[in-house]
């Protein structure tokens, strides 16, 4: 039915009024106009109804929009596309798909609405799939279609798909459209093909500021600083994004000082004012440098230019002060802003500032006062406890998080696996592993690597290998390195080396830590020549400069093999000054091989660096005692006492039902001490009957043989084993942890004990794991 001229005029008036009101995003204005439309009997005018549907959709009233859509007797393509776009842009994909399937005719706008919706909601694969369907349906994509699908491809880093989309762009003659060309540059850059990105950029006859910005940003992100700066200097005009690309690029590359210098240039040379992103980047640079003075200057600049200190800027300010020893200033900023809707990131930054100082109490107070804590805040507090050695507090807070907090992410789980590894608690570790499996986080690199380490430190190299076998395909260096180190620590030197060779065959690049693991494996297996070969290969093939850790491994390699002269020669030829670990390795080897003269040299050098090192005095005294030089041993112990250096006490512990039971030598504090000593006496007699001969030389004091035997039978690891045997079911594995190196007598005795009780006994000492089973040890008596 055709409208009169008066009705047409009224309809135009209402449509114009709707367009004006839309700028204010006021839904009530739309409802008021809608009421007047109905009163004027204009509700059958399709273009006016389309305007109303569009109004409701864009002001968030999608249900009202759809209700009006359902009431319309006639609809055109524009009607369907408005409602479709509204559903897709608001993430209501099921309703969007239903409408899309019901549409009588789909045009390029319909397909593009689906692609835009998926792209904006981060469902990039769906956006690309929809584009493929669109092309298959012979619907020509528009430039708007291409910019959105290319954005999805860039987010997926799908280079092969991107190249096919590029071919469609060329085929349809849209290469010259600046937004499409910019999208291509962005896609190639983010997908790792910077060469093609440059080709696209160079072929552009017309370029916008965005074109230049994309190339500057791409080069900065790729680490091509000179190329980025060359482009920046050539730019005919620059906006704030241009400056931000360089400043953010410097910051992300770790050139924090350059970021600050460039920001200073921006203030001096440009009429462009910094925005929130600029300030957040430079404050981040200040935080990373730990320079509060510059941070305060930028804070003053924020106030001078009238930039709102909220959102990213507020978070960056708090982070900057927290990381620059200005945690109290950060706290005052937080307190001042408590009336606003402050982001939890601000609290987390402040929390981390206190945790960095090791100031746990105020950190926990801030944590407890934070409302709507997200997973980042919970994880920050848990990690803070872990880093400051409060493992039980971390466990308690993690349990609280499971009951009342958000779902843990892979950072949280990795931190808790670190706790389990530190406590050598497989029970805790298995519980966290089960949670990681249920949440799907097990496959993340950080959790998988933490699982490998946790199981290894808890004494189960088999479980470590199972986890590794599920994830080794990802060719991630850290995973391979974790497994190599774990095998080496458990005495599986040959297996560690085989895994390393397999790693190289698969093209996984080792790093300096990998080589520490490999050299350690050679050390524990006594593979001197192979260790020398890898030390050379590390430098010649992989261009890795040796660190103090690599040198210490080589000294240990020679020393453990009894090649003490070679170890000494190696130290003298080192291009860097030997550190505490290097001299400690040599001293330890001298103790094993009873070389008193070299031990004295090593101890002297070690004590010159660390006068309070009790281990150096003890090791030297023990070497003298082992060589029968009792007077020298006594003098060393007296010197230690005169200097007020306290000897580190040896102790061992075992986890039974999530509780750690700790034992010292001749320990009489355990509530079950009588049963423990009776069990140990029983074991002592049984293993002696089997052929065990106590190594009384291991008691480095001039005492009667009977007294020496009694002391040996009451060593901490033996008491822990006796307690484990009376507290656990038969055939189960015992896992003992020890803070010092296992002595020769205990090593021999535990081999016999494993045989008579028919159990595997795993002992982790200060340097490695020993797996005792059926009367033998995994180290093959080489430790």
Protein Blocks (a to p, Z undefined) as FASTA:
>chain_A
ZZdfklmmmmmmmmmmmmmmmmnopaklmmmmmmmmmmnopmmpmklmmmmmmmmmmnop
amlmmmmmmmpmbdcfklmmmmmmmmmmnopaklmmmmmmmpmbdcfklmmmmmmmmmmn
opamlmmmmmmmmmmnopacdfklmmmmmmmmmmnopmklmmmmmmmmmmnopmmpmklm
mmmmmmmmmnopaklmmmmmmmpmbdcfklmmmmmmmmmmnopamlmmmmmmmpmbdcfk
lmmmmmmmmmmnopamlmmmmmmmmmmmpmbdcdfklmmmmmmmmmmnopaklmmmmmmm
mmmnopacehjlmmmmmmmmmmnopammmmmmmmmmmmpccdfklmmmmmmmmmmnopak
lmmmmmmmpghiafklmmmmmmmmmmnopamlmmmmmmmmmmmmccddfklmmmmmmmmm
mnopaklmmmmmmmmmmnopmmpmklmmmmmmmmmmnopaklmmmmmmmmmmnopaklmm
mmmmmmmmnopamlmmmmmmmmmmnopacdfklmmmmmmmmmmnopaklmmmmmmmmmmm
nopacdfklmmmmmmmmmmnopamlmmmmmmmpcbdcdfklmmmmmmmmmmnopaklmmm
mmmmmmmmmmmlmklmmmmmmmmmmnopamlmmmmmmmmmmnopacddddddddeehiac
dddehiakbfklmmmmmmmmmmmmmmmmnopacdfklpccdcdfklmmmmmmmgfklmmm
mmmmmmccehiacddddfbdcdfklmmmmmmmmmmnopacddddfkbccddeehiafklo
pZZ
